[in-house]
Amino acid sequence: MYKETVGRSVVKTIVWRIVVFVVDFSIVFLFTQNVSLSTKLALVKVVVSFILYYGHERAWNRIGWGKS
């Protein structure tokens, strides 16, 4: 049975958070035209989402459903 390593989950999480940071920053900046505010909001979301996404990935890795 394939089991994803912790390191792979961490790398996937970091790459995904970079993509989402750019999207979040762009959306906030589009509405506010404020680089500082956009950066702060996007960074807060990165930290919170990083933790939540990592936990989500690790939890799903323990579930056998859908794995072959």
Number of C-alpha atoms within 10 A of each C-alpha: 6 7 9 12 10 13 9 10 16 16 12 14 18 16 11 14 21 12 10 16 20 12 13 20 21 17 14 17 17 12 9 12 12 12 13 12 14 20 18 12 14 22 16 12 16 19 11 10 15 17 11 12 18 17 13 11 16 15 10 10 17 10 9 10 8 5 9 6
